[in-house]
């Protein structure tokens, strides 16, 4: 039969106690260990502080650059608007100047232009029968002088409807004309894109 104490107490109290193996205690910290830990902590803290400072500095720099970029965009838009306004004003001045000078140029250089046209068609005038030249009455003498050397000078028909400086020449198989009035709309059409 089994021992009754063994049934009641699985542990034998009479046996000497079993000693568990002890773990080794950590070695005590030396002054060098403390200094190394202090240095590592200081370096970690300094690095964290630098990272935070650089992050804040980078954020401020990014804000400043964004503001500068916006100011540059605004300045560019203002400069473009000013350039467009100046170009439009300049085009208007050019157009007004030409509008004022155009009739004056015809008056001043009309006689020379008429002589050039007659020189260009001189051969046709000499070979045609009964050519006619229409010119403003103020320039009829200029035309008469220009065609005088021809063997058969054409008929000169003063016509107040023709602008000073303009000339219309008709001969049997053709004709020639110099008219400044149709040039003005062409000139304005050419200058129109500048004024926009």
SULTAPE-V124366 format. One record per run of one state. SS is the DSSP state (a for helix, b for strand, c for the rest). FROM is the first residue (numbers start at 1). LEN is the number of residues. Records with the same first field share a line. If there is no record, write none. Layout:
SS->FROM-LEN + FROM-LEN
This chain:
c->1-3 + 9-22 + 121-1 + 128-4 + 136-1 + 148-7 + 159-8 + 172-2 + 179-2 + 196-1
a->4-5 + 31-90 + 122-6 + 137-11 + 181-15
b->132-4 + 155-4 + 167-5 + 174-5
